[in-house]
């Protein structure tokens, strides 16, 4: 499970207990920092990791298909703005923004494992505050009145490195104004609407898997985009984003 600090400073992280499992929510502001983060685990995590929506009001939308399990890949054909992307293309340049549904070729890193993948944000689907009611959260944090958004994305191994069991949770929601959305991170909780998958065994060239992260937004706004912030896309203004350019 990869919990890290992005280029926008995280003001607070509150721990909540859900049926014996830990839930974290992050409260974000728009100030930038150095982009430091922790190294992700290279093995399969036991929980669900999610991210999205902040408190900035504006309009925006994103839609697409839902995420599922691993499979052989059908390579996307779209191209990144300002950088190489798609199956077999050069890696997307840091700072690239794409439309939802477009694929970017990513210089991928998970722990000490490095490779090349194509990554596509396929949909950002609004849920209901009622979706979170079953979590029975307790503790100092609160998600009352917030709407979950499910950011679903597909990852295809486009290189020669076996990326089995690597983690790809450094996807974060973006508000319509480009501000970072408030993340929600579940440890050990079963949440079928948005399950965070790790790469399967024998995740070799051409294989794909679908995964999902969760974001929270107030009713006055929505999650309109997403950004990938793992190295080398972890510096201010250098993420690869979909739907909205980060600020």
C-alpha atoms as a printed R data frame, in Angstrom:
    type eleno elety resid chain resno       x       y       z
1   ATOM     1    CA   UNK     A     1   0.000   0.000   0.000
2   ATOM     2    CA   UNK     A     2   1.474   3.276  -1.042
3   ATOM     3    CA   UNK     A     3   0.623   6.263   1.148
4   ATOM     4    CA   UNK     A     4   2.675   9.318   0.275
5   ATOM     5    CA   UNK     A     5   2.866  13.095   0.250
6   ATOM     6    CA   UNK     A     6   2.312  14.765  -3.103
7   ATOM     7    CA   UNK     A     7   3.386  18.145  -4.420
8   ATOM     8    CA   UNK     A     8   0.412  19.719  -2.676
9   ATOM     9    CA   UNK     A     9   1.000  19.526   1.053
10  ATOM    10    CA   UNK     A    10  -1.166  17.207   3.077
11  ATOM    11    CA   UNK     A    11  -2.491  19.213   5.998
12  ATOM    12    CA   UNK     A    12  -3.634  16.232   8.044
13  ATOM    13    CA   UNK     A    13  -4.179  12.492   7.964
14  ATOM    14    CA   UNK     A    14  -6.880  11.084  10.239
15  ATOM    15    CA   UNK     A    15  -7.123   7.412  11.171
16  ATOM    16    CA   UNK     A    16 -10.539   5.750  11.288
17  ATOM    17    CA   UNK     A    17 -11.440   2.196  12.223
18  ATOM    18    CA   UNK     A    18 -13.759   0.263   9.926
19  ATOM    19    CA   UNK     A    19 -14.900  -3.112  11.222
20  ATOM    20    CA   UNK     A    20 -11.425  -3.754  12.581
21  ATOM    21    CA   UNK     A    21  -9.706  -2.267   9.517
22  ATOM    22    CA   UNK     A    22  -7.961   1.089   9.177
23  ATOM    23    CA   UNK     A    23  -9.294   3.872   6.985
24  ATOM    24    CA   UNK     A    24  -7.318   7.045   6.232
25  ATOM    25    CA   UNK     A    25  -8.585  10.284   4.798
26  ATOM    26    CA   UNK     A    26  -6.279  13.091   3.717
27  ATOM    27    CA   UNK     A    27  -7.145  16.793   3.917
28  ATOM    28    CA   UNK     A    28  -5.285  18.738   1.233
29  ATOM    29    CA   UNK     A    29  -4.576  22.390   0.486
30  ATOM    30    CA   UNK     A    30  -3.255  23.938  -2.720
31  ATOM    31    CA   UNK     A    31   0.282  24.734  -1.487
32  ATOM    32    CA   UNK     A    32   3.086  22.893  -3.235
33  ATOM    33    CA   UNK     A    33   5.890  20.944  -1.630
34  ATOM    34    CA   UNK     A    34   8.842  18.880  -2.745
35  ATOM    35    CA   UNK     A    35   6.783  15.840  -3.802
36  ATOM    36    CA   UNK     A    36   8.344  13.465  -1.232
37  ATOM    37    CA   UNK     A    37   6.691  10.078  -0.822
38  ATOM    38    CA   UNK     A    38   7.265   6.661   0.627
39  ATOM    39    CA   UNK     A    39   8.343   3.722  -1.518
40  ATOM    40    CA   UNK     A    40   5.455   1.431  -2.477
41  ATOM    41    CA   UNK     A    41   5.378  -2.197  -1.482
42  ATOM    42    CA   UNK     A    42   6.406  -4.627  -4.193
43  ATOM    43    CA   UNK     A    43   4.135  -7.394  -2.902
44  ATOM    44    CA   UNK     A    44   0.333  -7.605  -2.979
45  ATOM    45    CA   UNK     A    45  -1.331  -5.389  -0.316
46  ATOM    46    CA   UNK     A    46  -4.201  -6.596   1.833
47  ATOM    47    CA   UNK     A    47  -6.450  -3.559   1.615
48  ATOM    48    CA   UNK     A    48  -8.044  -1.021  -0.645
49  ATOM    49    CA   UNK     A    49  -6.261   2.214  -1.509
50  ATOM    50    CA   UNK     A    50  -8.146   5.169  -2.916
51  ATOM    51    CA   UNK     A    51  -7.923   8.866  -3.827
52  ATOM    52    CA   UNK     A    52  -9.954  11.828  -5.103
53  ATOM    53    CA   UNK     A    53 -12.034  15.003  -4.450
54  ATOM    54    CA   UNK     A    54 -11.141  18.185  -2.482
55  ATOM    55    CA   UNK     A    55 -13.084  21.184  -1.267
56  ATOM    56    CA   UNK     A    56 -12.723  23.495  -4.282
57  ATOM    57    CA   UNK     A    57 -16.065  24.298  -5.949
58  ATOM    58    CA   UNK     A    58 -16.297  24.291  -9.717
59  ATOM    59    CA   UNK     A    59 -17.887  22.338 -12.518
60  ATOM    60    CA   UNK     A    60 -16.499  19.421 -14.482
61  ATOM    61    CA   UNK     A    61 -17.233  15.860 -15.462
62  ATOM    62    CA   UNK     A    62 -15.701  12.589 -16.419
63  ATOM    63    CA   UNK     A    63 -17.155   9.285 -17.470
64  ATOM    64    CA   UNK     A    64 -16.229   5.895 -18.868
65  ATOM    65    CA   UNK     A    65 -16.322   2.185 -18.256
66  ATOM    66    CA   UNK     A    66 -15.772   0.290 -15.019
67  ATOM    67    CA   UNK     A    67 -12.668  -1.542 -13.805
68  ATOM    68    CA   UNK     A    68 -12.313  -5.311 -13.476
69  ATOM    69    CA   UNK     A    69  -9.720  -8.045 -13.137
70  ATOM    70    CA   UNK     A    70  -6.503  -8.876 -14.958
71  ATOM    71    CA   UNK     A    71  -6.467 -10.026 -18.583
72  ATOM    72    CA   UNK     A    72  -4.534 -10.021 -21.802
73  ATOM    73    CA   UNK     A    73  -4.420  -6.477 -23.131
74  ATOM    74    CA   UNK     A    74  -5.959  -4.744 -26.085
75  ATOM    75    CA   UNK     A    75  -3.644  -1.783 -26.520
76  ATOM    76    CA   UNK     A    76  -5.308   1.657 -26.552
77  ATOM    77    CA   UNK     A    77  -4.742   3.716 -29.668
78  ATOM    78    CA   UNK     A    78  -4.945   7.296 -28.402
79  ATOM    79    CA   UNK     A    79  -1.988   9.656 -27.975
80  ATOM    80    CA   UNK     A    80  -0.865  11.942 -25.142
81  ATOM    81    CA   UNK     A    81  -0.774  15.703 -25.457
82  ATOM    82    CA   UNK     A    82   2.788  16.978 -25.393
83  ATOM    83    CA   UNK     A    83   4.430  13.576 -25.064
84  ATOM    84    CA   UNK     A    84   4.584  10.033 -26.425
85  ATOM    85    CA   UNK     A    85   1.866   7.656 -25.405
86  ATOM    86    CA   UNK     A    86  -0.138   4.624 -26.441
87  ATOM    87    CA   UNK     A    87   1.130   1.088 -27.009
88  ATOM    88    CA   UNK     A    88   4.742   0.973 -28.085
89  ATOM    89    CA   UNK     A    89   5.222   4.764 -27.966
90  ATOM    90    CA   UNK     A    90   7.862   6.722 -26.115
91  ATOM    91    CA   UNK     A    91   7.158   7.573 -22.479
92  ATOM    92    CA   UNK     A    92   4.814  10.460 -21.777
93  ATOM    93    CA   UNK     A    93   6.618  13.646 -20.860
94  ATOM    94    CA   UNK     A    94   6.159  14.864 -17.279
95  ATOM    95    CA   UNK     A    95   3.358  17.428 -17.306
96  ATOM    96    CA   UNK     A    96   1.327  15.680 -20.013
97  ATOM    97    CA   UNK     A    97  -2.485  16.003 -19.802
98  ATOM    98    CA   UNK     A    98  -4.774  13.579 -21.636
99  ATOM    99    CA   UNK     A    99  -8.474  13.040 -22.121
100 ATOM   100    CA   UNK     A   100 -10.140  10.360 -20.037
101 ATOM   101    CA   UNK     A   101  -9.940   7.162 -22.059
102 ATOM   102    CA   UNK     A   102  -6.578   8.034 -23.629
103 ATOM   103    CA   UNK     A   103  -3.531   5.890 -22.881
104 ATOM   104    CA   UNK     A   104  -0.122   7.139 -21.797
105 ATOM   105    CA   UNK     A   105   3.098   5.157 -21.876
106 ATOM   106    CA   UNK     A   106   4.582   5.514 -18.394
107 ATOM   107    CA   UNK     A   107   8.069   4.992 -16.989
108 ATOM   108    CA   UNK     A   108   6.815   2.809 -14.152
109 ATOM   109    CA   UNK     A   109   8.398   2.200 -10.754
110 ATOM   110    CA   UNK     A   110   7.160   0.172  -7.792
111 ATOM   111    CA   UNK     A   111   9.696  -0.129  -5.000
112 ATOM   112    CA   UNK     A   112  12.953  -1.204  -6.634
113 ATOM   113    CA   UNK     A   113  11.158  -2.650  -9.685
114 ATOM   114    CA   UNK     A   114  11.158  -0.534 -12.843
115 ATOM   115    CA   UNK     A   115   9.498  -1.083 -16.189
116 ATOM   116    CA   UNK     A   116   7.275   0.426 -18.852
117 ATOM   117    CA   UNK     A   117   3.478   0.344 -18.834
118 ATOM   118    CA   UNK     A   118   0.603   1.937 -20.665
119 ATOM   119    CA   UNK     A   119  -1.920   3.485 -18.315
120 ATOM   120    CA   UNK     A   120  -5.465   4.594 -19.109
121 ATOM   121    CA   UNK     A   121  -7.953   6.278 -16.786
122 ATOM   122    CA   UNK     A   122 -11.132   4.689 -18.108
123 ATOM   123    CA   UNK     A   123 -13.725   6.394 -15.919
124 ATOM   124    CA   UNK     A   124 -14.399   8.607 -12.926
125 ATOM   125    CA   UNK     A   125 -17.759   7.540 -11.583
126 ATOM   126    CA   UNK     A   126 -19.733   9.382  -8.911
127 ATOM   127    CA   UNK     A   127 -21.013   7.218  -6.100
128 ATOM   128    CA   UNK     A   128 -23.343   8.118  -3.264
129 ATOM   129    CA   UNK     A   129 -22.539   9.110   0.327
130 ATOM   130    CA   UNK     A   130 -24.622   6.068   1.238
131 ATOM   131    CA   UNK     A   131 -21.935   3.872  -0.340
132 ATOM   132    CA   UNK     A   132 -19.727   4.642   2.654
133 ATOM   133    CA   UNK     A   133 -22.330   3.936   5.327
134 ATOM   134    CA   UNK     A   134 -21.407   0.266   5.609
135 ATOM   135    CA   UNK     A   135 -17.850   1.130   6.642
136 ATOM   136    CA   UNK     A   136 -19.006   1.998  10.195
137 ATOM   137    CA   UNK     A   137 -16.121   4.408  10.690
138 ATOM   138    CA   UNK     A   138 -15.061   5.685  14.094
139 ATOM   139    CA   UNK     A   139 -12.204   7.951  15.171
140 ATOM   140    CA   UNK     A   140 -11.155  11.582  14.785
141 ATOM   141    CA   UNK     A   141 -11.809  11.936  11.033
142 ATOM   142    CA   UNK     A   142 -15.108  12.427   9.247
143 ATOM   143    CA   UNK     A   143 -16.445  11.803   5.763
144 ATOM   144    CA   UNK     A   144 -19.953  13.011   6.545
145 ATOM   145    CA   UNK     A   145 -21.559  14.771   3.597
146 ATOM   146    CA   UNK     A   146 -18.812  13.800   1.155
147 ATOM   147    CA   UNK     A   147 -19.487  11.938  -2.082
148 ATOM   148    CA   UNK     A   148 -17.122   9.132  -3.152
149 ATOM   149    CA   UNK     A   149 -15.789   9.095  -6.710
150 ATOM   150    CA   UNK     A   150 -14.356   5.908  -8.180
151 ATOM   151    CA   UNK     A   151 -11.319   6.460 -10.392
152 ATOM   152    CA   UNK     A   152 -10.885   3.362 -12.525
153 ATOM   153    CA   UNK     A   153  -7.803   2.730 -14.630
154 ATOM   154    CA   UNK     A   154  -6.151   0.004 -16.680
155 ATOM   155    CA   UNK     A   155  -2.452  -0.826 -16.657
156 ATOM   156    CA   UNK     A   156  -0.769  -2.862 -19.394
157 ATOM   157    CA   UNK     A   157   2.815  -4.093 -19.243
158 ATOM   158    CA   UNK     A   158   4.492  -2.575 -22.301
159 ATOM   159    CA   UNK     A   159   8.080  -3.558 -21.500
160 ATOM   160    CA   UNK     A   160  10.259  -6.602 -20.979
161 ATOM   161    CA   UNK     A   161  10.300  -6.587 -17.151
162 ATOM   162    CA   UNK     A   162   8.032  -8.963 -15.257
163 ATOM   163    CA   UNK     A   163   6.036  -6.612 -12.993
164 ATOM   164    CA   UNK     A   164   4.275  -9.312 -10.960
165 ATOM   165    CA   UNK     A   165   2.664  -8.073  -7.733
166 ATOM   166    CA   UNK     A   166   3.727  -4.477  -8.234
167 ATOM   167    CA   UNK     A   167   1.531  -1.759  -6.772
168 ATOM   168    CA   UNK     A   168   0.054   1.121  -8.789
169 ATOM   169    CA   UNK     A   169  -1.784   3.253  -6.212
170 ATOM   170    CA   UNK     A   170  -0.184   6.641  -6.932
171 ATOM   171    CA   UNK     A   171  -3.279   7.837  -8.777
172 ATOM   172    CA   UNK     A   172  -5.055  10.837  -7.270
173 ATOM   173    CA   UNK     A   173  -8.250  12.696  -7.994
174 ATOM   174    CA   UNK     A   174  -8.331  16.257  -9.324
175 ATOM   175    CA   UNK     A   175 -11.011  18.870  -8.763
176 ATOM   176    CA   UNK     A   176 -12.354  20.905 -11.697
177 ATOM   177    CA   UNK     A   177  -9.909  23.721 -10.890
178 ATOM   178    CA   UNK     A   178  -6.937  21.333 -10.884
179 ATOM   179    CA   UNK     A   179  -6.612  21.136  -7.118
180 ATOM   180    CA   UNK     A   180  -5.905  17.753  -5.601
181 ATOM   181    CA   UNK     A   181  -8.934  15.855  -4.344
182 ATOM   182    CA   UNK     A   182  -9.237  14.467  -0.840
183 ATOM   183    CA   UNK     A   183  -8.044  10.847  -0.796
184 ATOM   184    CA   UNK     A   184  -9.681   7.970   1.030
185 ATOM   185    CA   UNK     A   185  -7.525   4.960   1.902
186 ATOM   186    CA   UNK     A   186  -8.983   1.716   3.225
187 ATOM   187    CA   UNK     A   187  -6.835  -0.971   4.816
188 ATOM   188    CA   UNK     A   188  -8.265  -4.455   5.033
189 ATOM   189    CA   UNK     A   189 -11.805  -3.377   4.168
190 ATOM   190    CA   UNK     A   190 -13.934  -5.109   1.534
191 ATOM   191    CA   UNK     A   191 -15.324  -2.418  -0.785
192 ATOM   192    CA   UNK     A   192 -16.520  -4.038  -4.030
193 ATOM   193    CA   UNK     A   193 -17.505  -0.752  -5.708
194 ATOM   194    CA   UNK     A   194 -13.816   0.210  -6.012
195 ATOM   195    CA   UNK     A   195 -11.185  -2.445  -5.372
196 ATOM   196    CA   UNK     A   196  -7.480  -1.660  -5.450
197 ATOM   197    CA   UNK     A   197  -5.766  -4.504  -7.301
198 ATOM   198    CA   UNK     A   198  -2.037  -5.198  -7.509
199 ATOM   199    CA   UNK     A   199  -0.462  -6.657 -10.622
200 ATOM   200    CA   UNK     A   200  -1.074 -10.411 -10.943
201 ATOM   201    CA   UNK     A   201   1.571 -13.097 -11.113
202 ATOM   202    CA   UNK     A   202   3.390 -13.414 -14.446
203 ATOM   203    CA   UNK     A   203   2.520  -9.812 -15.284
204 ATOM   204    CA   UNK     A   204   4.576  -9.777 -18.461
205 ATOM   205    CA   UNK     A   205   4.455  -7.801 -21.699
206 ATOM   206    CA   UNK     A   206   0.951  -7.472 -23.113
207 ATOM   207    CA   UNK     A   207  -0.845  -8.441 -19.882
208 ATOM   208    CA   UNK     A   208  -3.263  -5.973 -18.270
209 ATOM   209    CA   UNK     A   209  -5.092  -5.465 -15.016
210 ATOM   210    CA   UNK     A   210  -7.775  -3.031 -13.884
211 ATOM   211    CA   UNK     A   211  -7.690  -1.194 -10.587
212 ATOM   212    CA   UNK     A   212  -9.468   1.622  -8.777
213 ATOM   213    CA   UNK     A   213  -8.920   4.360  -6.202
214 ATOM   214    CA   UNK     A   214 -11.547   6.355  -4.295
215 ATOM   215    CA   UNK     A   215 -11.888  10.121  -3.942
216 ATOM   216    CA   UNK     A   216 -14.117  12.293  -1.817
217 ATOM   217    CA   UNK     A   217 -15.834  15.507  -2.917
218 ATOM   218    CA   UNK     A   218 -18.263  17.894  -1.243
219 ATOM   219    CA   UNK     A   219 -21.733  18.138  -2.761
220 ATOM   220    CA   UNK     A   220 -20.869  21.571  -4.190
221 ATOM   221    CA   UNK     A   221 -18.187  20.153  -6.476
222 ATOM   222    CA   UNK     A   222 -16.972  16.939  -8.105
223 ATOM   223    CA   UNK     A   223 -13.883  14.983  -9.125
224 ATOM   224    CA   UNK     A   224 -13.190  15.893 -12.747
225 ATOM   225    CA   UNK     A   225  -9.779  14.354 -13.384
226 ATOM   226    CA   UNK     A   226  -6.922  12.243 -12.081
227 ATOM   227    CA   UNK     A   227  -3.130  12.371 -11.984
228 ATOM   228    CA   UNK     A   228  -0.346   9.800 -11.740
229 ATOM   229    CA   UNK     A   229   2.409  10.994  -9.376
230 ATOM   230    CA   UNK     A   230   4.952   8.175  -9.104
231 ATOM   231    CA   UNK     A   231   8.570   8.862 -10.113
232 ATOM   232    CA   UNK     A   232   9.541  10.427 -12.488
233 ATOM   233    CA   UNK     A   233   6.178  12.235 -12.440
234 ATOM   234    CA   UNK     A   234   6.266  13.263  -8.770
235 ATOM   235    CA   UNK     A   235   7.566  16.845  -8.981
236 ATOM   236    CA   UNK     A   236   5.373  19.988  -9.057
237 ATOM   237    CA   UNK     A   237   3.755  20.305 -12.472
238 ATOM   238    CA   UNK     A   238   5.273  17.022 -13.673
239 ATOM   239    CA   UNK     A   239   2.507  14.483 -13.140
240 ATOM   240    CA   UNK     A   240   0.662  12.745 -15.960
241 ATOM   241    CA   UNK     A   241  -2.986  13.726 -15.725
242 ATOM   242    CA   UNK     A   242  -6.338  12.876 -17.285
243 ATOM   243    CA   UNK     A   243  -9.344  15.165 -17.693
244 ATOM   244    CA   UNK     A   244  -7.908  18.186 -15.872
245 ATOM   245    CA   UNK     A   245  -4.458  19.758 -15.759
246 ATOM   246    CA   UNK     A   246  -3.251  19.978 -12.141
247 ATOM   247    CA   UNK     A   247  -2.393  23.346 -10.673
